[in-house]
Amino acid sequence: MPSNGSPEREQETHMALFHVRMDVHIPRDLEEKVRVDTVAREKEYAQELQREGRWLHLWRIVGQYSNISIFDVESADELHELLWGLPLFPYMDITIMPLTRHGSAIT
């Protein structure tokens, strides 16, 4: 099974889906240059994971510095590594829910 963002991956069944909520709490006293750099690196990393097909959905929670995301990865261990690699990880509260197909789902 390919582990990159190849077209074949798009046609495969999901390996392991996770619903991830990320609440970001950047300290108000963080140096502006560090904040700007960290946020830019976060965006670049998140977009890379989306292009690879591992970060399937990224939704902003209205009025909050938070998001709901869906990850499609090989294992909880892979998700753990991806999340720890987020530049904003030190400033996040993260809630993870593993997902499985519902018996009544038609897609």
Disulfide bonds with the S-S distance in Angstrom:
none
